[in-house]
């Protein structure tokens, strides 16, 4: 985990040992950044990522740069740069500042 990140650890934060978190990230309470079955299947999180309350990022997924992860969601697939994601499972709702049609 990068020391240029802000971790708001008021209650609980779980980060897998080998997970990678980029620079200038904001991680709020009760977030899980975890593995899926083995300790090598860990997330990689890019720079300038905001991870909201109770979000879960599970398995070998890549979160791009400049991503906003909404509260209470589950990320199990890669998220490209410059996106806002929401839902269970997480879906892109905005890309490069433009709303994405979820149909």
ChimeraX attribute file (.defattr): number of C-alpha atoms within 10 A of each C-alpha:
attribute: neighborCount
match mode: 1-to-1
recipient: residues
	/A:1	14
	/A:2	12
	/A:3	11
	/A:4	13
	/A:5	18
	/A:6	14
	/A:7	14
	/A:8	15
	/A:9	13
	/A:10	9
	/A:11	9
	/A:12	12
	/A:13	17
	/A:14	13
	/A:15	17
	/A:16	17
	/A:17	13
	/A:18	15
	/A:19	19
	/A:20	16
	/A:21	23
	/A:22	19
	/A:23	17
	/A:24	17
	/A:25	25
	/A:26	17
	/A:27	23
	/A:28	21
	/A:29	18
	/A:30	20
	/A:31	24
	/A:32	20
	/A:33	23
	/A:34	22
	/A:35	21
	/A:36	14
	/A:37	10
	/A:38	10
	/A:39	14
	/A:40	14
	/A:41	17
	/A:42	24
	/A:43	27
	/A:44	19
	/A:45	24
	/A:46	21
	/A:47	20
	/A:48	20
	/A:49	26
	/A:50	20
	/A:51	24
	/A:52	19
	/A:53	19
	/A:54	19
	/A:55	25
	/A:56	24
	/A:57	29
	/A:58	20
	/A:59	24
	/A:60	20
	/A:61	18
	/A:62	20
	/A:63	26
	/A:64	20
	/A:65	20
	/A:66	19
	/A:67	26
	/A:68	23
	/A:69	28
	/A:70	18
	/A:71	18
	/A:72	17
	/A:73	22
	/A:74	21
	/A:75	24
	/A:76	19
	/A:77	17
	/A:78	17
	/A:79	22
	/A:80	16
	/A:81	19
	/A:82	17
	/A:83	24
	/A:84	25
	/A:85	21
	/A:86	19
	/A:87	16
	/A:88	13
	/A:89	12
	/A:90	22
	/A:91	20
	/A:92	19
	/A:93	16
	/A:94	18
	/A:95	15
	/A:96	12
	/A:97	10
	/A:98	10
	/A:99	12
	/A:100	14
	/A:101	8
	/A:102	8
	/A:103	3
